[in-house]
Amino acid sequence: MKAVVITTPGGPEVLKLQQVEDPIIKDDDVLIRVEATALNRADTLQRQGKYPPPKGESEYPGLECSGTIEAVGKNVSRWKVGDQVCALISGGGYAEKVAVPSGQVLPIPSGVSLKDAASFPEVACTVWSTVFMTSKLSSGERFLIHGGSSGIGTFAIQIAKYLGIKVFVTAGSEEKLKACKELGADVGINYKTEDFVARLKEETGGKGVDVILDNVGGPYFQKNLESLGIGGRLFIIGFMGGVKGEANLSLMLAKRLTVQAAGLRSRSIENKAEIVSDVEKNVWPAIAQGKVKPVIYKYFPLSEAGEAHKLMETSTHIGKVLLLA
């Protein structure tokens, strides 16, 4: 098969489509012929040599895919050859075929095309496992999403609105804020021209928000604590601004705050299967009803993975960027 190989750690130009060995499936795996895969920030970090795949996983990038099942391991009962599916994977999506544990496979949601379904597994599993399964974000609460126009952000806005939550977002341009509003965000804040802490205080009558989903990290830590209300929860899923920051921890005590952080890729197969099952039960019906739609900025062929990475690193995109195998 062909796969996108990181020929050496570096810039987008190091990604090359090459002929490689087919993946070997284990007894609990399925083999998917890939229709599409989607870019995630983690892929750009892996390309730079900063985020190696977990031990024993594919060395090729790509954390989600959609496609058609070509073979099933002997312990697999739910899936059969010919099924159209999408999947959460630990790597290997930038390829024509990928082996996936069967518990990480999802049916294509009703009303979504096979290729566009590749935009959902990673964002749905990330958002659902963090702010819903862990931070217990619930109807009637106030939710702040940093980077509202990202793949994670555009999904989080829609699923939160579906569940009756008031959504606040930050983004870096008026165009991005407009896109967030169109997806249902109640309040948009341009972090380049406004102080989001002050604006949130104003918008919430000084109460603050209940949950924050943050991918910035260090520089926002203190501001996030200031933005939360009593019993608020901060969930950190990335460090695009850096890993270090100073904070006044007394705010945590005074407001009974909780700070949590987690990644998805390094979790156990069992834990991922539990998250995927919960996503199918809770998120897939919202997609089937058309309440959560794929937000796709651009499609590239697999051979142009480098160009796709260049686009992602400009941060001009809104939603997801897909590679078609």
N, C-alpha and C positions, 0 to 999 in steps of 0.2 A: 504494500500500500504506500501511498504518499502521506507524509506528515511534515509539519513545519518544525524545523530543527533550530534550536538555539546554538549556532555554530561556535560561538564564544560569547562570554558575557559582554554586553555593550548596548549600543543604540539600536533603533529599529532595523537598521540595515543588516544586523547579524541573523535575522530570521530568514531561513531559506527552506523552500519546499523541496524535500528530498525523498528518494525511494528508501523505505525502511522495512523492517520485519513486521508482519502482522502481529497484533496482540494475541496472547494465549489466554483462553478463558479458564477460570477455575470452576469447580462444581456448583458454586452459588452465583456465578456470573452470567450475564448475557453479553453477546457481541452485537454492537450496534454499528450499522453502516451509516455514517454521519451525513446528515442533510445540511446541518448548520451548527455552528458554535458561536458563542458570544464572548466579547472581550470583557475582562474585569481588571481593575487596577493591579490585582495580584500578578497578572500575566506580565505587566510591564516591569514589576519588581523582580519576577523570576528571570526575565530576559537580562536584567542588569546583574544577575548573580546574587540578589539580596533575599530571595525567598525560594529556597530549594524545595522540590516536591518531598512529601513525606517518604520515609524509607519504603522501598518496594513498589512505589507508584510510578506511573509513566513519567518519563523525563520531558515529554513534550508538553507545552502549555495548553490551557483550556480547561475550565472548571465546570462547564455545562455544555450540553449538546442536545440536538434532536435528530431523529433518524428512524431507521427501520431495523428491527431485530433480525439478525442473520443466523445466529446460533444461540442455543441455551445450554447451560451446564446441567448436569444430571439431577441436581437437587432443586432445580427451578420449576415451580408448578404454575405460577400466575401468568407468566409470559410465554408466548410461542413465536416461532419464526414467522415473520411477516407483520407482526404488530408494529404500529407506528407509535413511537414513544419520545419522551424527553427525559433527561437524567442529570442528576447532580454527580459530578465526578471529581476525583482528586488530582486530575491531570490527564492529558492525552486527547483533549477535545479538538485541537488543531490538527486533525488527521482524517483520513477517509474511513477509518474504523476505530472503535474503542471498546475495551472490555470494562464492564461496570457491574458491581455487586447488585443483585436483583432488587434489593430493598431500597436502592437509590433511584429506581426507575419509576416514572410517572406516565399515565396515559396523556395523550394530547388533549388539552382542554377543548371542550365543544366550542366551535366557532372560531378557533385559532388555526392558522395554517401550520403545516409541519415545520417549515423553516422558522416562522416567527415564534414557535413554541420554545426555541432555543434561548429566547430572551428571559424566560421565567425561572428555571430551577435555582440558580445561585441567588438571585435577588429575593425570591419568595422564601427560600430556606433561611437566608440571612435575617431578613426582617422578621419573619414569623418566630424564629428560634430566640431572637434577642428581645425585642420590645413586647412581644405578645406572650410567648411561653415563659420567659424569665422575668421581665419587668411588669407583666400582667397589665399592660395598657388596656383600658376598657372604655366602653361607651360613655360619653359625657365628659371624658377627661380632655386635657389640653396637651398637645404633642408638638414638639419642635423637631424639625428635620433639618440638619445642616447639609448643604449641597442638595437642595430639593430637585434640581434638574438632572442629577446623575441617574444612572440605571437604578440604583437602590432608592434614591429619592422619589423618582417618578412612580415606582411601584408602591412605596410606602405611603405616599399621598393617597393613592386610590384605595388601597385596602383599609387605611384608617378612616377615610370618609365613608366607605361601605359599612364600617362597624360603628358609625355614629360618633366619631371623635373630631374635636376641633383641631385643625392643622395649621401650624405656623411653619414657614420655611425661610431659610436664608439661601441666597444665590448671588452671583457676582455681576449680573447684568439685568437690564429691564426686560430684554427678550426672554431670558431664562425665567424671570419672575412671572411673566405673562403666561409662559407655557405651564408653570406650576399652578397658576390660578385656573387655567383652562382644565387642568386635571382635577380641580376641586379644592386646592389649598385656600384657606380662609384669609390668611394674612401672609404677605410676602415682604421680606426685608432684604434690601440690598446691603450686604455686609461691607461693601467697598465705600458706601456713602453714609451709612447709618450705624449707630451703636445698637446692636441687637438687644442688649440687656435693657437699655432705656426704653426701646420700642416695645419690648415684651411687657415691661412693667405697666406702660401706658395702655396697651391693648387688653391686659388682664386685670386692670384696676388694682395693680400692685400684688396680685396673688401669685403670679408666676405660672410656669407650666408644670405638668405632672411628670412627663417623660421627655427626655431628649435622646435622639439618636445622633451620635457624633462620629465623624470620620476625620476630624482635624487633629484632635489630641492635645498635646501640651499647651499651645498658645490659647486654647479655648477653655482650659480646665476651670480656672477661677471664674470666668464669665458664665460658664455653664452652671456652676454652683450658685451663682448670684441669680440666675434666670429661673431656677427651680423653686416651686412652692413647697409648703409643708408636706413631708412624706414623698418628695419628688425622687425620681430615679433617673440617673444618667447612665446610658449604655454607650460604651466606646467600641467602635468596630474598625477604626483605622487611625493612622498618625500622619496624615498628609501634611500637617504643619510641623511635625516633629514630636519626639517622645517625651521631651522635658517641659515642665511648666511649674510655676509657683502658685500655691493656693493657700487661702486662709481656711484651715480645716474646721475652725469653730463654726463655720456656716453649716457644716454637715451635722454637727451636734444640735445646733439651735433649730435647724429645720428638719431633723431626722431624715437626712438624705441617704440614698443608697447609690454607690458607684459600682458599675459592673463592666466587664469587658470580655469579649470572646471572639475567636475566629471560628471558621467552619471547616476549613480544609484538614486540619490535624485531628479532628474528632474521630472517635472509633466508628467502625462500620455499623455497629449496633445503634450508637447514638444518632448517626446520620439517618438510619432507617426509621427511627422513631420520629425525627423531625420531618422527613419526607412524608410519612404516613399522616402526621398532623396537618401538614400543608395540603395534602390531597383532600383531607376531610374539611378543612376550614377555608382554604384559599381557592381551590379549584371551582367550587360552586359560584363564587363571586366572578370568576373569569367566564364561566359558562353563561352567567346572566348578563354578560357584557358590562359589568360594573368595574372590572379591572381589565384594561386593555394593554396589549404590548405597545411600548413606546420605542420605536426603532428609528434611529437617526440616519443610518447608512448601512448598506450591504457592500462587502468586498469579497472577491474570490479568495480562496485559501492562499493562492500564490501571491496575493498582495497584503499578507499579514503585516508586513513592515509599514506599509502605507496606513493601515488601520491603526497601528500603534502610534504612528506620528499624529494622527487625528486625535486619539485619546489623550495624548500628552499635551495637546494645545488646550484641552478642556473646553473647546467650543461646542461640543456635541450636547444634545439634550436627549436623555434616554440611553438606549443601548446601541452598540455597534456590533454588527454580525458578520461572520465569515461564512461563506457558502462553500461546501466541499464539492 
